[in-house]
Amino acid sequence: MPRVLIVAYGNPLRSDDGVGWVVAEELRRRLASSEVEVVRLQQLLPEVAEGLSRTETVIFVDASCDGEPGKVRCQTVLPPPAKVQFSHQLSPAEILGLASRLYGATPRAFCVSLAGQCFEHGEKLSESIAARLPLLAATVEQLTRQVLSASLASSPSSREVEAAS
């Protein structure tokens, strides 16, 4: 059982929406360990809740439609207070809610996102977004290492990451 599950998701055929898929390979290299598992998904489906139930911490990695393109954001994810309605695609919070209701597990959870610029059909990331991938990977790596060293007690629940130009 990995202590940290990184769920990188998005559609690699919709330009910047594929950012999770691209950064997942880099994260696999950087965080190779029996304590960390990195998976790539096109969307968050109810079946993901079972995997979450067997880990201490989950980090969701995705492109965001909100915010200034290139902005990296790290937020704590909490399960919603209301009952989750099944759908073809769920949010990270809804997946956590399912893990709690179905398996009695609520791992600590974070969402690290990179605001995209283009979500049109295409297999390439926008140039400006591709340039921000190292910051995204570093943010997830740092968060993962904090989790593994149990030094999250002083971490803010939500933060935006600024890159040095």
Secondary structure as GFF3:
##gff-version 3
##sequence-region A 1 165
A	DSSP	beta_strand	4	9	.	.	.	ID=ss1
A	DSSP	three_ten_helix	15	18	.	.	.	ID=ss2
A	DSSP	alpha_helix	19	30	.	.	.	ID=ss3
A	DSSP	beta_strand	36	41	.	.	.	ID=ss4
A	DSSP	alpha_helix	48	52	.	.	.	ID=ss5
A	DSSP	beta_strand	57	64	.	.	.	ID=ss6
A	DSSP	beta_strand	72	76	.	.	.	ID=ss7
A	DSSP	alpha_helix	92	103	.	.	.	ID=ss8
A	DSSP	beta_strand	108	115	.	.	.	ID=ss9
A	DSSP	alpha_helix	127	130	.	.	.	ID=ss10
A	DSSP	alpha_helix	133	148	.	.	.	ID=ss11
A	DSSP	beta_strand	158	161	.	.	.	ID=ss12
###
